[in-house]
Amino acid sequence: MPLVQAPRLILQPLAIAAGFLLAGAAQAQSLQELYDAARGYDATFLATRASADAAAARAAQAEALLRPTLGLQASGTYGRTDPATGASWNTRTLQAGLSGKYSVYNASNVPTIDKARRAYALAQSDLEAAEQDLIVRLATAYFDVLAAKDALTTSRANKAAISEQLASAKRNFEVGTATITDTREAQARYDLAVAQELAADNDLRVKRVTLDQFVGRVGVEPKSLAVPVALPALPSDNVDTWVATADDQHPGVRKARLGLEMAQLDTQIARAGEKPTLDASATLGGTNTHTSPAIVAAQQGSAGTGKNASVGLTLTYPLYTGGLTQNRIKETLVLEEKARNDLDFARRSVAEATRRAFFGVQSQKAQVSAYEAAESSTKLALEATQLGYKVGVRVNLDVLNAQTQLFSTQRDLAKARYDVVVNSLKLRQASGQLRAEDLSAVNTLLVK
């Protein structure tokens, strides 16, 4: 077996891998750029934002309970009279006036307004959660594409190396320096490599479709991680700090707290049904009547213009509601207890999710360190195998196995790095700290 084949076996797959990684890099987009586009396209986020806008309008509607109302009324009538004497006349009457009303006292008004304000705050919590979810979903799709590209690169490089091995085995069999077993073994590995490449290629296509749908574009090309990769450290290595922050800032916990406050306000509104209400009202108007013939009108005194004005107070005190108010109070008290339990569940769930996310990131960072060590060891093993191949103590298959192991280790290392980046964002989401500005830190890790 000619010794000059060794450089070809090693360098050809590496060239293929490098060419595949550089393909389409000219128009690559950062995570921040895609997020800006996704905020204006993602239907889930836009629907949540519309709900928040609607909640703001409902809160403004509730504010009207503390303001007076004013209305304008106008009417006109026409009448014709034919008395028995044979004479007849027509009557036209025009009326116009203003009427106003103001709630002087209603025990349900203030808690109703407070409830609407909290409903708006709750909608804002939903919007914040939707924005965090969009960031995580987009980042996951973004780095899934990069991981799929690495997997396809590895598959192609592996297939190219095995193709060289298969060609070498066939040549050696033809000259009688190898058995048919070597050729068949190489053919089997090549067929498997082809299947693996097809699966990796399809997986990349699927991952690209998922990323494209976030921004409504076709052929989105994400930027890869810059080399050397320097993953940022966590702001705190104390899990209890993350849990405490989550209990204070997480939109799910905040939403549950608002739900409890709204349930308590519902009880206040229900109790207001037992209290009196006092409303002030005022009217100001005028009437113009014209009757023809005028002499008849003058005799009857029905012609001319008149004015009227009134001011009044209306007191309403509920004496008996058939049990409606009392049972409504019982219902709201039960719902208040339910909201209190929902808050406890939300706090426990968020604390658990935060701890799991924290330990997951810590474990993945340790895996990255282990893979980096494995990459160095695998490179040394490949160099040793190449040297053994040159001196005749190793065969071509050993070199290819070592090379495949290096590619696989590098693929797994890249995937582990992607997982650290994505799960660091998920940790911030779990603790309620994730913001759009956090993507700027991720962008610093990407190729410029």
Disulfide bonds with the S-S distance in Angstrom:
none
